[in-house]
C-alpha cells in the first residue's frame, strides 16, 4: 500500500493536461511500446471508470499498472486473484473483537483509490462478482450496511486470454462495469530489442524507484482534469453517430449480445477524454472511432456458430465502423 501523504507529487494544478502527459512519460520509463494501453488507463482515470487489460503472460500488464501507481499520488492496493480467494478477502469482513465483545468491520483491499486486480480471471465467478457493487456504486455492503469507498476509486484489472488453462471467463454483468478493455499484444522486433536493451543496461521491473519513476500528478490534478473532460463539447451529429454504432452491433448477424446504452454512454465519455488529451475542446468522429473498439469489445457476445466459423469481436467492430457513415 502507498500512502499519498508519504509521497510528493511534482505537478501544477494550473495545467492538469500537462500533468497527465507527465504521467505518460513516467510510465514509459518502465513500459515500452504499449502506448495504446497507457492511454487506456489514463482515460479510465479521467472518466472515473475501470479498465480491463488483457494479454498473454509476460507483456507487462502488471508492470504497467505498478508504474502508473508510482507516477500518481493515490492510495494503491493490489489483489492477486487465485482459485481459493473468497469475496471477503476483497471487500472485507466482520471480525469478532474479544475486548469489546462485538463484531468489528475489517476493511478489505477494495478500500483504496487505485485497486490492481491481478489476473482477475484466475478466480471463480463468485469472487469476481464481489467487485460488482464496488465498481458500479462505489460502495460495499457488509451485513446490510453500505460502506462508501474512497474517491477517486478505480479498478484496473489484468487477465490472461480466456482460453488459457486455469481461467474463468468474467460474467457479462461484470464485463459491462469496465469502461474499457485494452489489449496488450506481443511487441514487434524493434520494441523487443529496446526492452532487452533496457534490461541489459540494468533495468529491474521489481525496483521502479531505481528506474526513476516519480509521482508527477495527484488526486487534485485528476479532479481538475475530469471536470475539464466533462466540459468537452459534443455536437448532436456526433451523439447520433455513437448511437448508430451501438445499434449496429445489435443487428450484426454474428452477434448474440450487442452494446447496451451503458456502452454508448461509455463511448461518449472516452471520446471526450481522448479529445481533451489531444488538446481539443470538442469531439470529432475520429475520436469516436479511435475509442470504439476498446469501449465496445467486451460488451459484445458472438453467436456460437459465428465463433466456430472464425468470427472475432474486433472483426465485427471493424465491419460496423466501416458500414456506419461518419458525420462530416
Secondary structure, DSSP 8 states (H G I E B T S, - for coil): -B-GGG------GGGHHHHHHHHHHHHTTT--S-HHHHHHHHHHHHTT--EEEE--TTSSHHHHHHHHHHHEES-EEEEE--TT--THHHHEEEEEETTTTEEEEEE-TTSSSEEEEETGGGS-HHHHGGGHHHHHHSEEEETTEEEE--SS-EEEEEE--TTSTT-----HHHHTT-SEEEE-----HHHHHHHHHHHHTT--TT-TTTTT----EEHHHHHHHHHHHHT-B--HHHHHHHHHHHHHHHH-TTEEE---HHHHHHHHHHHHHHHHHTT-SB--HHHHHHHHHHHHGGG-EE-HHHHHTT--HHHHHHHHHHHS----
